[in-house]
Amino acid sequence: MSTLAVELRAQASNVEFTDISISVELLDGRTISAPLAWFPNLSAASNSQRNNWELMGDGEGIHWPDIDEDLSVAGLLAGTH
């Protein structure tokens, strides 16, 4: 029996915040959530700064220009912070 390996790149499509977490929706339908406390720059930012984000590349990363913060989707999936 053979196995077909398909390489999938996790790509973000949307970012949302609560008072205590960040949630990233992926193009494949998954949602990743992490404690906002893991990301001190985002935690200290205002709501308007947090909501001013842009996707990097094809959605492999997220950039917040107001606070010069970048997160990779792969890092979020791996639980690294």
PDB file of N, CA, C and O in Angstrom:
ATOM      1  N   MET A   1       0.841  -1.169   0.000  1.00  0.00           N
ATOM      2  CA  MET A   1       0.000   0.000   0.000  1.00  0.00           C
ATOM      3  C   MET A   1       0.888   1.236   0.000  1.00  0.00           C
ATOM      4  O   MET A   1       1.854   1.314   0.759  1.00  0.00           O
ATOM      5  N   SER A   2       0.562   2.188  -0.843  1.00  0.00           N
ATOM      6  CA  SER A   2       1.340   3.424  -0.887  1.00  0.00           C
ATOM      7  C   SER A   2       0.564   4.553  -0.214  1.00  0.00           C
ATOM      8  O   SER A   2      -0.662   4.528  -0.116  1.00  0.00           O
ATOM      9  N   THR A   3       1.313   5.522   0.235  1.00  0.00           N
ATOM     10  CA  THR A   3       0.712   6.674   0.895  1.00  0.00           C
ATOM     11  C   THR A   3       1.058   7.916   0.095  1.00  0.00           C
ATOM     12  O   THR A   3       2.209   8.125  -0.288  1.00  0.00           O
ATOM     13  N   LEU A   4       0.068   8.721  -0.145  1.00  0.00           N
ATOM     14  CA  LEU A   4       0.275   9.973  -0.849  1.00  0.00           C
ATOM     15  C   LEU A   4       0.472  11.074   0.182  1.00  0.00           C
ATOM     16  O   LEU A   4      -0.416  11.350   0.988  1.00  0.00           O
ATOM     17  N   ALA A   5       1.625  11.690   0.149  1.00  0.00           N
ATOM     18  CA  ALA A   5       1.910  12.779   1.081  1.00  0.00           C
ATOM     19  C   ALA A   5       1.611  14.106   0.385  1.00  0.00           C
ATOM     20  O   ALA A   5       2.180  14.411  -0.663  1.00  0.00           O
ATOM     21  N   VAL A   6       0.742  14.861   0.960  1.00  0.00           N
ATOM     22  CA  VAL A   6       0.390  16.160   0.418  1.00  0.00           C
ATOM     23  C   VAL A   6       0.933  17.226   1.351  1.00  0.00           C
ATOM     24  O   VAL A   6       0.652  17.222   2.550  1.00  0.00           O
ATOM     25  N   GLU A   7       1.697  18.121   0.801  1.00  0.00           N
ATOM     26  CA  GLU A   7       2.261  19.193   1.629  1.00  0.00           C
ATOM     27  C   GLU A   7       1.275  20.351   1.661  1.00  0.00           C
ATOM     28  O   GLU A   7       0.941  20.925   0.625  1.00  0.00           O
ATOM     29  N   LEU A   8       0.820  20.683   2.840  1.00  0.00           N
ATOM     30  CA  LEU A   8      -0.092  21.796   3.018  1.00  0.00           C
ATOM     31  C   LEU A   8       0.619  22.916   3.749  1.00  0.00           C
ATOM     32  O   LEU A   8       1.292  22.686   4.754  1.00  0.00           O
ATOM     33  N   ARG A   9       0.470  24.104   3.251  1.00  0.00           N
ATOM     34  CA  ARG A   9       1.011  25.271   3.939  1.00  0.00           C
ATOM     35  C   ARG A   9      -0.133  25.924   4.699  1.00  0.00           C
ATOM     36  O   ARG A   9      -1.177  26.231   4.124  1.00  0.00           O
ATOM     37  N   ALA A  10       0.066  26.128   5.958  1.00  0.00           N
ATOM     38  CA  ALA A  10      -0.951  26.804   6.758  1.00  0.00           C
ATOM     39  C   ALA A  10      -0.942  28.277   6.389  1.00  0.00           C
ATOM     40  O   ALA A  10       0.092  28.941   6.463  1.00  0.00           O
ATOM     41  N   GLN A  11      -2.110  28.785   5.990  1.00  0.00           N
ATOM     42  CA  GLN A  11      -2.228  30.172   5.574  1.00  0.00           C
ATOM     43  C   GLN A  11      -3.367  30.852   6.319  1.00  0.00           C
ATOM     44  O   GLN A  11      -4.482  30.334   6.383  1.00  0.00           O
ATOM     45  N   ALA A  12      -3.076  32.006   6.875  1.00  0.00           N
ATOM     46  CA  ALA A  12      -4.082  32.772   7.608  1.00  0.00           C
ATOM     47  C   ALA A  12      -5.028  33.477   6.642  1.00  0.00           C
ATOM     48  O   ALA A  12      -4.658  33.844   5.527  1.00  0.00           O
ATOM     49  N   SER A  13      -6.257  33.652   7.107  1.00  0.00           N
ATOM     50  CA  SER A  13      -7.215  34.432   6.330  1.00  0.00           C
ATOM     51  C   SER A  13      -7.814  35.568   7.153  1.00  0.00           C
ATOM     52  O   SER A  13      -8.273  36.561   6.589  1.00  0.00           O
ATOM     53  N   ASN A  14      -7.815  35.434   8.486  1.00  0.00           N
ATOM     54  CA  ASN A  14      -8.398  36.450   9.345  1.00  0.00           C
ATOM     55  C   ASN A  14      -7.788  36.354  10.740  1.00  0.00           C
ATOM     56  O   ASN A  14      -7.331  35.291  11.160  1.00  0.00           O
ATOM     57  N   VAL A  15      -7.787  37.473  11.447  1.00  0.00           N
ATOM     58  CA  VAL A  15      -7.265  37.543  12.805  1.00  0.00           C
ATOM     59  C   VAL A  15      -8.300  38.254  13.669  1.00  0.00           C
ATOM     60  O   VAL A  15      -8.845  39.286  13.278  1.00  0.00           O
ATOM     61  N   GLU A  16      -8.566  37.691  14.851  1.00  0.00           N
ATOM     62  CA  GLU A  16      -9.489  38.308  15.793  1.00  0.00           C
ATOM     63  C   GLU A  16      -8.892  38.242  17.191  1.00  0.00           C
ATOM     64  O   GLU A  16      -8.081  37.367  17.495  1.00  0.00           O
ATOM     65  N   PHE A  17      -9.302  39.173  18.027  1.00  0.00           N
ATOM     66  CA  PHE A  17      -8.808  39.251  19.401  1.00  0.00           C
ATOM     67  C   PHE A  17      -9.964  39.268  20.388  1.00  0.00           C
ATOM     68  O   PHE A  17     -11.042  39.784  20.091  1.00  0.00           O
ATOM     69  N   THR A  18      -9.728  38.700  21.560  1.00  0.00           N
ATOM     70  CA  THR A  18     -10.558  38.945  22.728  1.00  0.00           C
ATOM     71  C   THR A  18      -9.650  39.660  23.724  1.00  0.00           C
ATOM     72  O   THR A  18      -8.509  39.988  23.397  1.00  0.00           O
ATOM     73  N   ASP A  19     -10.137  39.900  24.912  1.00  0.00           N
ATOM     74  CA  ASP A  19      -9.296  40.543  25.921  1.00  0.00           C
ATOM     75  C   ASP A  19      -8.116  39.670  26.333  1.00  0.00           C
ATOM     76  O   ASP A  19      -7.110  40.181  26.826  1.00  0.00           O
ATOM     77  N   ILE A  20      -8.233  38.339  26.131  1.00  0.00           N
ATOM     78  CA  ILE A  20      -7.190  37.431  26.616  1.00  0.00           C
ATOM     79  C   ILE A  20      -6.578  36.526  25.555  1.00  0.00           C
ATOM     80  O   ILE A  20      -5.669  35.754  25.862  1.00  0.00           O
ATOM     81  N   SER A  21      -7.059  36.601  24.300  1.00  0.00           N
ATOM     82  CA  SER A  21      -6.524  35.665  23.302  1.00  0.00           C
ATOM     83  C   SER A  21      -6.480  36.268  21.905  1.00  0.00           C
ATOM     84  O   SER A  21      -7.141  37.261  21.601  1.00  0.00           O
ATOM     85  N   ILE A  22      -5.678  35.629  21.078  1.00  0.00           N
ATOM     86  CA  ILE A  22      -5.631  35.908  19.648  1.00  0.00           C
ATOM     87  C   ILE A  22      -6.124  34.657  18.941  1.00  0.00           C
ATOM     88  O   ILE A  22      -5.751  33.546  19.317  1.00  0.00           O
ATOM     89  N   SER A  23      -6.956  34.824  17.925  1.00  0.00           N
ATOM     90  CA  SER A  23      -7.458  33.707  17.125  1.00  0.00           C
ATOM     91  C   SER A  23      -7.156  33.994  15.663  1.00  0.00           C
ATOM     92  O   SER A  23      -7.440  35.078  15.153  1.00  0.00           O
ATOM     93  N   VAL A  24      -6.580  33.007  15.004  1.00  0.00           N
ATOM     94  CA  VAL A  24      -6.233  33.142  13.593  1.00  0.00           C
ATOM     95  C   VAL A  24      -7.003  32.088  12.813  1.00  0.00           C
ATOM     96  O   VAL A  24      -6.851  30.890  13.052  1.00  0.00           O
ATOM     97  N   GLU A  25      -7.828  32.543  11.882  1.00  0.00           N
ATOM     98  CA  GLU A  25      -8.562  31.637  11.008  1.00  0.00           C
ATOM     99  C   GLU A  25      -7.665  31.288   9.825  1.00  0.00           C
ATOM    100  O   GLU A  25      -7.028  32.159   9.233  1.00  0.00           O
ATOM    101  N   LEU A  26      -7.627  29.998   9.490  1.00  0.00           N
ATOM    102  CA  LEU A  26      -6.805  29.530   8.376  1.00  0.00           C
ATOM    103  C   LEU A  26      -7.672  29.266   7.155  1.00  0.00           C
ATOM    104  O   LEU A  26      -8.871  29.010   7.268  1.00  0.00           O
ATOM    105  N   LEU A  27      -7.044  29.332   5.988  1.00  0.00           N
ATOM    106  CA  LEU A  27      -7.769  29.081   4.744  1.00  0.00           C
ATOM    107  C   LEU A  27      -8.379  27.688   4.683  1.00  0.00           C
ATOM    108  O   LEU A  27      -9.381  27.484   3.997  1.00  0.00           O
ATOM    109  N   ASP A  28      -7.785  26.718   5.396  1.00  0.00           N
ATOM    110  CA  ASP A  28      -8.300  25.348   5.345  1.00  0.00           C
ATOM    111  C   ASP A  28      -9.441  25.103   6.327  1.00  0.00           C
ATOM    112  O   ASP A  28      -9.910  23.973   6.462  1.00  0.00           O
ATOM    113  N   GLY A  29      -9.894  26.164   7.019  1.00  0.00           N
ATOM    114  CA  GLY A  29     -11.036  26.030   7.913  1.00  0.00           C
ATOM    115  C   GLY A  29     -10.689  25.910   9.390  1.00  0.00           C
ATOM    116  O   GLY A  29     -11.574  26.035  10.237  1.00  0.00           O
ATOM    117  N   ARG A  30      -9.433  25.672   9.715  1.00  0.00           N
ATOM    118  CA  ARG A  30      -9.037  25.588  11.119  1.00  0.00           C
ATOM    119  C   ARG A  30      -8.922  26.985  11.725  1.00  0.00           C
ATOM    120  O   ARG A  30      -8.760  27.980  11.019  1.00  0.00           O
ATOM    121  N   THR A  31      -9.011  27.028  13.059  1.00  0.00           N
ATOM    122  CA  THR A  31      -8.771  28.257  13.815  1.00  0.00           C
ATOM    123  C   THR A  31      -7.755  27.948  14.906  1.00  0.00           C
ATOM    124  O   THR A  31      -7.904  26.975  15.646  1.00  0.00           O
ATOM    125  N   ILE A  32      -6.731  28.773  15.000  1.00  0.00           N
ATOM    126  CA  ILE A  32      -5.694  28.647  16.020  1.00  0.00           C
ATOM    127  C   ILE A  32      -5.929  29.737  17.049  1.00  0.00           C
ATOM    128  O   ILE A  32      -6.116  30.899  16.688  1.00  0.00           O
ATOM    129  N   SER A  33      -5.923  29.379  18.321  1.00  0.00           N
ATOM    130  CA  SER A  33      -6.032  30.376  19.388  1.00  0.00           C
ATOM    131  C   SER A  33      -4.848  30.237  20.329  1.00  0.00           C
ATOM    132  O   SER A  33      -4.360  29.136  20.583  1.00  0.00           O
ATOM    133  N   ALA A  34      -4.396  31.372  20.839  1.00  0.00           N
ATOM    134  CA  ALA A  34      -3.293  31.378  21.796  1.00  0.00           C
ATOM    135  C   ALA A  34      -3.530  32.505  22.788  1.00  0.00           C
ATOM    136  O   ALA A  34      -4.199  33.489  22.471  1.00  0.00           O
ATOM    137  N   PRO A  35      -2.980  32.361  23.989  1.00  0.00           N
ATOM    138  CA  PRO A  35      -3.113  33.437  24.975  1.00  0.00           C
ATOM    139  C   PRO A  35      -2.409  34.707  24.490  1.00  0.00           C
ATOM    140  O   PRO A  35      -1.284  34.650  23.994  1.00  0.00           O
ATOM    141  N   LEU A  36      -3.064  35.821  24.634  1.00  0.00           N
ATOM    142  CA  LEU A  36      -2.474  37.091  24.245  1.00  0.00           C
ATOM    143  C   LEU A  36      -1.221  37.385  25.075  1.00  0.00           C
ATOM    144  O   LEU A  36      -0.322  38.090  24.616  1.00  0.00           O
ATOM    145  N   ALA A  37      -1.165  36.852  26.274  1.00  0.00           N
ATOM    146  CA  ALA A  37      -0.005  37.062  27.156  1.00  0.00           C
ATOM    147  C   ALA A  37       1.283  36.498  26.550  1.00  0.00           C
ATOM    148  O   ALA A  37       2.372  36.918  26.942  1.00  0.00           O
ATOM    149  N   TRP A  38       1.186  35.559  25.605  1.00  0.00           N
ATOM    150  CA  TRP A  38       2.376  35.026  24.939  1.00  0.00           C
ATOM    151  C   TRP A  38       3.065  36.080  24.079  1.00  0.00           C
ATOM    152  O   TRP A  38       4.240  35.939  23.741  1.00  0.00           O
ATOM    153  N   PHE A  39       2.336  37.132  23.726  1.00  0.00           N
ATOM    154  CA  PHE A  39       2.836  38.134  22.785  1.00  0.00           C
ATOM    155  C   PHE A  39       2.779  39.516  23.432  1.00  0.00           C
ATOM    156  O   PHE A  39       1.815  40.255  23.230  1.00  0.00           O
ATOM    157  N   PRO A  40       3.808  39.870  24.210  1.00  0.00           N
ATOM    158  CA  PRO A  40       3.783  41.117  24.984  1.00  0.00           C
ATOM    159  C   PRO A  40       3.500  42.374  24.158  1.00  0.00           C
ATOM    160  O   PRO A  40       2.778  43.261  24.615  1.00  0.00           O
ATOM    161  N   ASN A  41       4.061  42.460  22.944  1.00  0.00           N
ATOM    162  CA  ASN A  41       3.817  43.644  22.118  1.00  0.00           C
ATOM    163  C   ASN A  41       2.350  43.759  21.723  1.00  0.00           C
ATOM    164  O   ASN A  41       1.788  44.854  21.729  1.00  0.00           O
ATOM    165  N   LEU A  42       1.733  42.641  21.381  1.00  0.00           N
ATOM    166  CA  LEU A  42       0.312  42.664  21.036  1.00  0.00           C
ATOM    167  C   LEU A  42      -0.543  42.906  22.271  1.00  0.00           C
ATOM    168  O   LEU A  42      -1.550  43.612  22.210  1.00  0.00           O
ATOM    169  N   SER A  43      -0.144  42.324  23.378  1.00  0.00           N
ATOM    170  CA  SER A  43      -0.881  42.493  24.620  1.00  0.00           C
ATOM    171  C   SER A  43      -0.898  43.954  25.067  1.00  0.00           C
ATOM    172  O   SER A  43      -1.908  44.438  25.578  1.00  0.00           O
ATOM    173  N   ALA A  44       0.213  44.650  24.875  1.00  0.00           N
ATOM    174  CA  ALA A  44       0.322  46.049  25.283  1.00  0.00           C
ATOM    175  C   ALA A  44      -0.279  47.016  24.267  1.00  0.00           C
ATOM    176  O   ALA A  44      -0.486  48.189  24.578  1.00  0.00           O
ATOM    177  N   ALA A  45      -0.558  46.542  23.070  1.00  0.00           N
ATOM    178  CA  ALA A  45      -1.072  47.412  22.008  1.00  0.00           C
ATOM    179  C   ALA A  45      -2.534  47.781  22.248  1.00  0.00           C
ATOM    180  O   ALA A  45      -3.263  47.071  22.940  1.00  0.00           O
ATOM    181  N   SER A  46      -2.941  48.890  21.671  1.00  0.00           N
ATOM    182  CA  SER A  46      -4.349  49.293  21.734  1.00  0.00           C
ATOM    183  C   SER A  46      -5.166  48.411  20.783  1.00  0.00           C
ATOM    184  O   SER A  46      -4.612  47.729  19.922  1.00  0.00           O
ATOM    185  N   ASN A  47      -6.475  48.438  20.952  1.00  0.00           N
ATOM    186  CA  ASN A  47      -7.346  47.670  20.056  1.00  0.00           C
ATOM    187  C   ASN A  47      -7.172  48.101  18.607  1.00  0.00           C
ATOM    188  O   ASN A  47      -7.158  47.257  17.711  1.00  0.00           O
ATOM    189  N   SER A  48      -7.040  49.394  18.365  1.00  0.00           N
ATOM    190  CA  SER A  48      -6.879  49.854  16.980  1.00  0.00           C
ATOM    191  C   SER A  48      -5.547  49.389  16.399  1.00  0.00           C
ATOM    192  O   SER A  48      -5.473  49.068  15.212  1.00  0.00           O
ATOM    193  N   GLN A  49      -4.493  49.347  17.216  1.00  0.00           N
ATOM    194  CA  GLN A  49      -3.206  48.833  16.736  1.00  0.00           C
ATOM    195  C   GLN A  49      -3.289  47.335  16.441  1.00  0.00           C
ATOM    196  O   GLN A  49      -2.746  46.868  15.440  1.00  0.00           O
ATOM    197  N   ARG A  50      -3.963  46.585  17.306  1.00  0.00           N
ATOM    198  CA  ARG A  50      -4.115  45.136  17.076  1.00  0.00           C
ATOM    199  C   ARG A  50      -4.922  44.855  15.818  1.00  0.00           C
ATOM    200  O   ARG A  50      -4.624  43.926  15.068  1.00  0.00           O
ATOM    201  N   ASN A  51      -5.944  45.667  15.600  1.00  0.00           N
ATOM    202  CA  ASN A  51      -6.824  45.420  14.456  1.00  0.00           C
ATOM    203  C   ASN A  51      -6.259  45.931  13.141  1.00  0.00           C
ATOM    204  O   ASN A  51      -6.865  45.717  12.091  1.00  0.00           O
ATOM    205  N   ASN A  52      -5.123  46.595  13.171  1.00  0.00           N
ATOM    206  CA  ASN A  52      -4.448  47.051  11.960  1.00  0.00           C
ATOM    207  C   ASN A  52      -3.359  46.046  11.602  1.00  0.00           C
ATOM    208  O   ASN A  52      -2.173  46.290  11.827  1.00  0.00           O
ATOM    209  N   TRP A  53      -3.774  44.920  11.046  1.00  0.00           N
ATOM    210  CA  TRP A  53      -2.848  43.861  10.671  1.00  0.00           C
ATOM    211  C   TRP A  53      -2.911  43.641   9.166  1.00  0.00           C
ATOM    212  O   TRP A  53      -3.867  44.042   8.501  1.00  0.00           O
ATOM    213  N   GLU A  54      -1.873  42.997   8.645  1.00  0.00           N
ATOM    214  CA  GLU A  54      -1.848  42.630   7.228  1.00  0.00           C
ATOM    215  C   GLU A  54      -1.184  41.276   7.096  1.00  0.00           C
ATOM    216  O   GLU A  54      -0.306  40.914   7.879  1.00  0.00           O
ATOM    217  N   LEU A  55      -1.620  40.537   6.091  1.00  0.00           N
ATOM    218  CA  LEU A  55      -1.033  39.217   5.840  1.00  0.00           C
ATOM    219  C   LEU A  55       0.296  39.385   5.131  1.00  0.00           C
ATOM    220  O   LEU A  55       0.462  40.268   4.289  1.00  0.00           O
ATOM    221  N   MET A  56       1.233  38.532   5.480  1.00  0.00           N
ATOM    222  CA  MET A  56       2.542  38.506   4.832  1.00  0.00           C
ATOM    223  C   MET A  56       2.570  37.330   3.866  1.00  0.00           C
ATOM    224  O   MET A  56       2.047  36.256   4.162  1.00  0.00           O
ATOM    225  N   GLY A  57       3.185  37.543   2.709  1.00  0.00           N
ATOM    226  CA  GLY A  57       3.260  36.478   1.713  1.00  0.00           C
ATOM    227  C   GLY A  57       1.866  36.055   1.291  1.00  0.00           C
ATOM    228  O   GLY A  57       1.007  36.893   1.018  1.00  0.00           O
ATOM    229  N   ASP A  58       1.649  34.764   1.240  1.00  0.00           N
ATOM    230  CA  ASP A  58       0.338  34.210   0.897  1.00  0.00           C
ATOM    231  C   ASP A  58      -0.464  33.879   2.144  1.00  0.00           C
ATOM    232  O   ASP A  58      -1.344  33.020   2.099  1.00  0.00           O
ATOM    233  N   GLY A  59      -0.176  34.543   3.251  1.00  0.00           N
ATOM    234  CA  GLY A  59      -0.868  34.278   4.502  1.00  0.00           C
ATOM    235  C   GLY A  59      -0.045  33.436   5.457  1.00  0.00           C
ATOM    236  O   GLY A  59      -0.564  32.960   6.467  1.00  0.00           O
ATOM    237  N   GLU A  60       1.253  33.242   5.148  1.00  0.00           N
ATOM    238  CA  GLU A  60       2.117  32.472   6.040  1.00  0.00           C
ATOM    239  C   GLU A  60       2.472  33.235   7.301  1.00  0.00           C
ATOM    240  O   GLU A  60       2.933  32.646   8.279  1.00  0.00           O
ATOM    241  N   GLY A  61       2.260  34.534   7.283  1.00  0.00           N
ATOM    242  CA  GLY A  61       2.570  35.357   8.444  1.00  0.00           C
ATOM    243  C   GLY A  61       1.608  36.517   8.563  1.00  0.00           C
ATOM    244  O   GLY A  61       0.842  36.812   7.645  1.00  0.00           O
ATOM    245  N   ILE A  62       1.661  37.173   9.719  1.00  0.00           N
ATOM    246  CA  ILE A  62       0.812  38.321   9.999  1.00  0.00           C
ATOM    247  C   ILE A  62       1.722  39.435  10.505  1.00  0.00           C
ATOM    248  O   ILE A  62       2.610  39.204  11.325  1.00  0.00           O
ATOM    249  N   HIS A  63       1.488  40.645  10.004  1.00  0.00           N
ATOM    250  CA  HIS A  63       2.305  41.804  10.378  1.00  0.00           C
ATOM    251  C   HIS A  63       1.407  42.906  10.920  1.00  0.00           C
ATOM    252  O   HIS A  63       0.351  43.197  10.357  1.00  0.00           O
ATOM    253  N   TRP A  64       1.844  43.524  12.033  1.00  0.00           N
ATOM    254  CA  TRP A  64       1.175  44.680  12.617  1.00  0.00           C
ATOM    255  C   TRP A  64       2.098  45.878  12.432  1.00  0.00           C
ATOM    256  O   TRP A  64       3.046  46.045  13.200  1.00  0.00           O
ATOM    257  N   PRO A  65       1.839  46.720  11.426  1.00  0.00           N
ATOM    258  CA  PRO A  65       2.759  47.825  11.131  1.00  0.00           C
ATOM    259  C   PRO A  65       2.857  48.871  12.236  1.00  0.00           C
ATOM    260  O   PRO A  65       3.918  49.469  12.416  1.00  0.00           O
ATOM    261  N   ASP A  66       1.791  49.104  12.971  1.00  0.00           N
ATOM    262  CA  ASP A  66       1.813  50.137  14.013  1.00  0.00           C
ATOM    263  C   ASP A  66       2.769  49.807  15.154  1.00  0.00           C
ATOM    264  O   ASP A  66       3.292  50.706  15.812  1.00  0.00           O
ATOM    265  N   ILE A  67       2.995  48.504  15.387  1.00  0.00           N
ATOM    266  CA  ILE A  67       3.871  48.101  16.501  1.00  0.00           C
ATOM    267  C   ILE A  67       5.058  47.266  16.026  1.00  0.00           C
ATOM    268  O   ILE A  67       5.820  46.738  16.836  1.00  0.00           O
ATOM    269  N   ASP A  68       5.209  47.153  14.698  1.00  0.00           N
ATOM    270  CA  ASP A  68       6.305  46.396  14.087  1.00  0.00           C
ATOM    271  C   ASP A  68       6.420  44.987  14.672  1.00  0.00           C
ATOM    272  O   ASP A  68       7.492  44.564  15.103  1.00  0.00           O
ATOM    273  N   GLU A  69       5.301  44.276  14.676  1.00  0.00           N
ATOM    274  CA  GLU A  69       5.242  42.904  15.204  1.00  0.00           C
ATOM    275  C   GLU A  69       4.902  41.945  14.065  1.00  0.00           C
ATOM    276  O   GLU A  69       4.055  42.254  13.227  1.00  0.00           O
ATOM    277  N   ASP A  70       5.550  40.797  14.030  1.00  0.00           N
ATOM    278  CA  ASP A  70       5.291  39.758  13.035  1.00  0.00           C
ATOM    279  C   ASP A  70       5.085  38.430  13.740  1.00  0.00           C
ATOM    280  O   ASP A  70       5.784  38.111  14.701  1.00  0.00           O
ATOM    281  N   LEU A  71       4.121  37.657  13.257  1.00  0.00           N
ATOM    282  CA  LEU A  71       3.913  36.287  13.733  1.00  0.00           C
ATOM    283  C   LEU A  71       3.815  35.367  12.535  1.00  0.00           C
ATOM    284  O   LEU A  71       3.219  35.723  11.518  1.00  0.00           O
ATOM    285  N   SER A  72       4.401  34.181  12.651  1.00  0.00           N
ATOM    286  CA  SER A  72       4.254  33.197  11.582  1.00  0.00           C
ATOM    287  C   SER A  72       3.144  32.227  11.958  1.00  0.00           C
ATOM    288  O   SER A  72       2.974  31.877  13.126  1.00  0.00           O
ATOM    289  N   VAL A  73       2.401  31.802  10.958  1.00  0.00           N
ATOM    290  CA  VAL A  73       1.336  30.830  11.193  1.00  0.00           C
ATOM    291  C   VAL A  73       1.942  29.498  11.624  1.00  0.00           C
ATOM    292  O   VAL A  73       1.394  28.819  12.493  1.00  0.00           O
ATOM    293  N   ALA A  74       3.068  29.121  11.023  1.00  0.00           N
ATOM    294  CA  ALA A  74       3.732  27.873  11.405  1.00  0.00           C
ATOM    295  C   ALA A  74       4.140  27.908  12.869  1.00  0.00           C
ATOM    296  O   ALA A  74       4.007  26.904  13.569  1.00  0.00           O
ATOM    297  N   GLY A  75       4.637  29.050  13.346  1.00  0.00           N
ATOM    298  CA  GLY A  75       5.001  29.194  14.752  1.00  0.00           C
ATOM    299  C   GLY A  75       3.809  29.068  15.674  1.00  0.00           C
ATOM    300  O   GLY A  75       3.899  28.443  16.731  1.00  0.00           O
ATOM    301  N   LEU A  76       2.694  29.658  15.282  1.00  0.00           N
ATOM    302  CA  LEU A  76       1.468  29.532  16.075  1.00  0.00           C
ATOM    303  C   LEU A  76       1.020  28.077  16.152  1.00  0.00           C
ATOM    304  O   LEU A  76       0.641  27.589  17.217  1.00  0.00           O
ATOM    305  N   LEU A  77       1.068  27.396  15.022  1.00  0.00           N
ATOM    306  CA  LEU A  77       0.684  25.975  15.003  1.00  0.00           C
ATOM    307  C   LEU A  77       1.602  25.131  15.881  1.00  0.00           C
ATOM    308  O   LEU A  77       1.157  24.174  16.515  1.00  0.00           O
ATOM    309  N   ALA A  78       2.867  25.485  15.913  1.00  0.00           N
ATOM    310  CA  ALA A  78       3.841  24.731  16.715  1.00  0.00           C
ATOM    311  C   ALA A  78       3.774  25.116  18.193  1.00  0.00           C
ATOM    312  O   ALA A  78       4.358  24.439  19.039  1.00  0.00           O
ATOM    313  N   GLY A  79       3.071  26.190  18.498  1.00  0.00           N
ATOM    314  CA  GLY A  79       2.958  26.623  19.887  1.00  0.00           C
ATOM    315  C   GLY A  79       4.168  27.373  20.381  1.00  0.00           C
ATOM    316  O   GLY A  79       4.383  27.493  21.587  1.00  0.00           O
ATOM    317  N   THR A  80       4.970  27.887  19.444  1.00  0.00           N
ATOM    318  CA  THR A  80       6.146  28.659  19.851  1.00  0.00           C
ATOM    319  C   THR A  80       5.754  30.117  20.003  1.00  0.00           C
ATOM    320  O   THR A  80       4.918  30.636  19.263  1.00  0.00           O
ATOM    321  N   HIS A  81       6.362  30.753  20.960  1.00  0.00           N
ATOM    322  CA  HIS A  81       6.070  32.173  21.179  1.00  0.00           C
ATOM    323  C   HIS A  81       7.285  32.902  21.693  1.00  0.00           C
ATOM    324  O   HIS A  81       7.225  34.108  21.934  1.00  0.00           O
TER     325      HIS A  81
END
